[in-house]
Structure formats: C-alpha cells, structure tokens
C-alpha cells in the first residue's frame, strides 16, 4: 500500500509499505477514508520529538471503513464507517476504567524511553514515534487499529468525512481543555492558539456556559475562523498587548480559565522568543513555553490553567512562583478520546460543534509532502490539510 513516511528532519515521502493485517484478536483493519495532519506532527517533522525512524508512517487523526475484524472484536463489523481515537486504550487497566484513556498501562509496547523522561509511560498513539508505542500511522491506504471495541466509533450518517475526522483528535483535545480546565457558567476564558484544537476549546467553553471567550493568535485567517464559526472574540498578539486587553475585559482580574493550545514550538514577538529558540536549538531545553508563561501570568488569582499543547521534556524559566503565589490550578494531559468522542459526534451531527471548516486543504495522499509544507509554513490560509488515499 501507499503511505506518507517520515524520512528524516523536514523530509517526508510517499512510499510503498507492507499492508497491515490482524495481529491480535481485538484488532480491526480500516481502509482509510480521510486522515488529517495535526500541529503536533510538525514537532516530529522538525526533529523535536526523538525516537522516529526513517520509514515510519505518519498520522494519528483519521476516519475509515472497517475491512477486516479480529475474532475477539465484539462491537465492530465489516463495512462500518468509524472514527478512531488517536490514543489507544485497552479498556481494562486502572487508567482506562477511570476514563484516563491516554494513560493506558497496556498499549505502549516501548515504555523504557518515556519512563526515563517522565517517570511513567503513557498509552500508545498512532504514528507518533517509537517512544509512544511505534504504531504505524494513518496517512496510508490502510491502518491496523488495536483494541477496536474501545477506540473506534461509528460516525452518524449525516456527518461527512471532513467533519468527522476532527472528532479523532482535535475535537476531544480541545473539548478536554475546557472540561478539565473547569470552565463554569459565567466564566471568562482565554485560549492561546486559534488552530483546530484552540477553536474547539473555545467553542467548548461557550457550550459549557462561559460568558466570554477570547482566542489569541497571530494569523488573521485562523482568528477569522474562530470569530465566524465558533462565535468567540479574537486577539492578535502582534498588534495588541494581550495581558492588558484581558485585564480590561475582566475588570482587572484576568480570565477565570486560561487554555494553552500551542505547544513546544510557541512563537512570540518579544525578546523571550529569541531566548527560547536559541536554547531549544542548542539543546539546552526541549520546548519553547512562551504561551504557557503568558497564560499563567494572565490568569486571575485562584484561576485555572490547562495545557493542551504537546511538550517533550524540559523548559526554562517556568513561572512556578506565579503559580504558587497566585494560587493557580495547573493541569495538562494528552487527550482521552474514548471519553469524549461519542458526545462530540452527536454535537457535530446536531450542528453545535462546527469542524468541517478546519479542512481547508483536502488533497490526495500522494500530495502529502506538499500538504505538510504549506501547513508548516502557514501559507494559502492552511488550517489543516486532509489526505484522502
């Protein structure tokens, strides 16, 4: 089959790779219908996430048709159109049974790397390095899905592929930020990042009852999407003092909940960006935490900060003093897809959660390298390329 493979730093190619098959009783094999690029893939492309190998198939946000079913599968059948959680959960360990699916104890078959980095290993993620389980990704004609009874969900007939594909990862990630960030009726919420994840977090905050929601970014086309499709306010940090604007909006207090949806390659127009970028390139820190710092400083006293962006290991100048002395609650997680996807599909079907507009660049799989180029360079109004084998 054909698949989009990581060949090295900033190098992708469409290659012929072996077809997947059933390995375990609880597997299914899907014929991929659509597979979206994700902002966190850019960290792999840039070489910031270790443990990639040449030839690894990329992709973790996808929808497909079931074409083969393992003999232990009870809920899926051939012919179903399903969306799949990017993180794999076994459904039986302590973490899965407590709805903490991305922390599954049984799906990451290469735990040694992340145990060394983080103390414990998370669950496996499709197409996201050998440290995260080494599973082949979804930018391919076919993909094997382990523990399919728990991680795949039938898509309602009225929801098309380009809307449903974002229920795989961007949707549950963004919704989790608002949910676990503790958004309550009447809150003021600020979201750093107006990509697909940030826009979903903003919409989720509105649906959870927030009185005012503000998205912070520098790309006009993404801010326009947030305003038009999600019904929230927008701030361009290159033309606005974001901290001052948020204080003015909140009577001087600051937002009740701040959600960071940017990650380890955050940008800034201040001198701190040069400092962070230099230290990252020299290997003196693995991540640029610019947006995290801003969220912590902007949040009101006693408020909540939720970190949705992907981070690898260590950062410099983390504002621990602000957290302690302001009494903040700070949380973060990889997304618990199995917890949120069924409800998100219902909301997409009902028109409450728009997602199709994220798919600005649908294209054939063979154009994958070009899709990632325009995605990385933020040209042609690209929010997400979506590959259709």
Beta strands, then each sheet from edge to edge (+ up, - down):
strand 1: 2-8
strand 2: 11-16
strand 3: 28-36
strand 4: 56-57
strand 5: 61-69
strand 6: 81-84
strand 7: 87-88
strand 8: 124-125
strand 9: 142-145
strand 10: 152-154
strand 11: 188-192
strand 12: 212-217
strand 13: 233-236
strand 14: 257-260
strand 15: 304-307
strand 16: 329-332
strand 17: 361-364
strand 18: 385-388
sheet 1: 2+ 1- 4+
sheet 2: 9+ 3- 5+ 6- 10+
sheet 3: 9+ 3- 18+ 17+
sheet 4: 7+ 8-
sheet 5: 13+ 12+ 11+ 14+ 15+ 16+
end
